[in-house]
Amino acid sequence: MQYFYNVSFCFRTATKLAIGVGAVYVTLDQGVWSTSKQSSKALHKVRNDVLPTASNYLEKVKGPWCIDAYAQYSSCVFHWGMGLIKELN
């Protein structure tokens, strides 16, 4: 039993390490940590390539189970503000 625990622990640690190293590698490869010109190119690429694709995907899978996060945030901020006004008056 101890053997399986050690193998599982090593596998989990190696997986987490691989994800971290992969994330650092991709950001270095895209120029995020380079000059500001290269960083702005990387940001432009993410804005134009990744974000629209993600938005399109979310529109396709949107259903009644999806929650409008902005509406909930606005409602929370409004109620928080009204509570503060009542307390201060």
N, C-alpha and C positions, 0 to 999 in steps of 0.2 A: 504494500500500500504506500509506503514511504517513497518507493521508486516512482510511482505514478505522480505523486505530488511534486517531486523534484522535476520530472519531465514537464509537467504542466506549468510549473513556475518558470522554468527556463523558456518554454515556448511563449508564454505570455510576455515575459520580459523581452525576448527577441522580437516579438511582433511590435510591441510598443516602441522599441528602439528603432526598428525598421521604418515605422510610420514617421517618427520624429526626424530621422536622417533623410528620408524621402522628402518631407516637407521643406527642410532646409535646402536640400539639393535643388528642388524645383524653384524656390525663391531665388537662389543664387543664379541658376540658369536663366531665369527670366529677367535678371538685372535689378531686382528689388533692392538689394544691398549695395548697388553700385552708385554711379553719379546720379544727380537729380534728373538729368535728361533721360537716362535709361530707366529710372524709376517711374517717371511720368509716362514713358512708353508702355511700361508694364501695366500701369494703372489704366491707361487708355485701352489696352488690349483686353483687360478684364471687364471694363465697362462695356465694350462693344461686342465681345465674344461670349463671355460667360453669363453676365447678368441678363441680357435679353433672352438667351436660351432658357435660363432658369425661370424667368417670368413666363415665357411661353409654356413651359412644362407645367407650372403651377396653375395657369389658366385652364389647361386641358384637364387636370385632375381635380379642379375645384368642384366642390359639391356642397351639399347642405351641412356636412360635418366640419367644413372649414370655418374658421373664425376670423373675422376681420380684426386683425390685431390693432390697426390704427384706431378704429372706432372704440375698441376697448380701452386703449391707452388714453384717448381723448376723454372718454367717460370717467376714467379713474382720476385724471388730472383735474377735471371739472369738479368732481365730488370732493377731492382733496382740498381744492381751493375754496369751495363753499364751506367745508368744515373749518378751515382756518379763519375765514371771514366771520363765521358764527362765534368762534372761540374768542376772537379779538374784539368783537363788539360787545 
